[in-house]
Amino acid sequence: MASKTKNLQFDAKKQLEKVEEQFQTLQILNEEGKVVNESAMPELNDEQLQELMRRMVYTRILDQRSISLNRQGRLGFYAPTAGQEASQLASQFALEKEDFILPGYRDVPQMIWHGLPLSQAFLWSRGHFQGGNIPEGVNVIAPQIIIGAQYIQTAGVALGMKKRGKQSVAVTYTGDGGTSQGDFYEGINFAGAFSAPAIFIVQNNRFAISTPVSKQSAAKTLAQKAVAAGIPGIQVDGMDPLAVYVAVREARERAVNGEGPTLIETLTYRYGPHTMAGDDPTRYRTTDLDNEWEKKDPLVRFRKFLEGKGLWNEEKENEVIEKAKEDIKVAIKQADDTPKQKVTDLISIMHEEMPYNLKEQYEIYKAKESK
């Protein structure tokens, strides 16, 4: 009996190793901007490559300015994005306008490039209800604050798309910490069971606030968690915009062709704190680790690649930087000029038909506001 148990344990270990061997990291550009996987190169023309770089540079400036605005008290909640531009923007770049994005709280850049006005993004940060008043035709919802909850919502949205026969997908994001939540497993399992057109992206930036990924899971990769749900999973170099684009684009094609959802793990890094709400990354990250990942900066890598093709230069980059600064200046003024929200505003938009208890509260606050 003891010998049989020993053999079963050995088989289980081999089985796990066999699973993990399937998840090799997809990379197209190395840290020097050199193509190392020519066969995987996406079919992007010169204008599309330049546009992707423009968005990445613009978003880096937006991040810098948002941090400054937060410190000035002109923004509320803010989660820095520097370092994750390839993961965020190349994934959105692979989508179509009709696709639906269900973001986490660090994923505001994807919402903006999917059509959300910048001024509304600022209002959302301030907690203003107009920030969540998504314009018609912009297929996003307000960022989810509850970790991992958007995975369940995405499964539902994707199933709705399938039932309506739409040729579109629902895309969501979470961090490595989100994979430790039950909602993560429920979402990918439900979508897999119903072959829903969903793309689940895990942006593995190494730390769920302050907990390293090695202490969150014994799994060698987070992509292999797809196996339990019976769906494809892939691990991608999240600092490589071309690799991210290819992974998401192929996942989208499978989804709209009725082949179900995909789980994509992007290996990335956030250079700043988890949020601007008092987090100090020096308490859980070393300078050596920060330096190691700064060498992998997605903007530096993609810039070298484009410069080598004669598609990018300092003049082009400066134009983008100035455009971003001007847009941000205009958008923050628009946010400043938006009338301050009142309690009655919030009560009036909570339900299509206001329940009696809220009607009572509405009248109380209405009377106070009229004084």
Buried (B, 14 or more C-beta within 10 A) or exposed (E): EEEEEEEEEEEEEEEBEEBBEEBEBBBBBBBEBEBEBEEBEBEBEEEEBBEBBBBBBBBBBBBBBBBEBBEEEBBBBBBBBBBBBBBBBBBBBBBEEEBBBBBBBBBBBBBBBBBBBBBBBBBBBBEBBBBBEBEEEBBBBBBBEEBBBBBBBBBBBBBEBBEEEBEBBBBBBBBBBBBBBEBBBBBBBBBBBBBBBBBBBBBBBBBBEBBEBEEBBEBBBBBBBBBEBEBBBBBBBBBBBBBBBBBBBBBBEBBBEEBBBBBBBBBBBBBBBBBBEEBEBEEBBEEEBBEEBEEBBBBBBBBBBBEEEEBBEEEBBEEBBEBBBEBBEEBBEBBEEBEEBBBBBBBBBEEEEBEEEBEEBBEEBBEEEEE
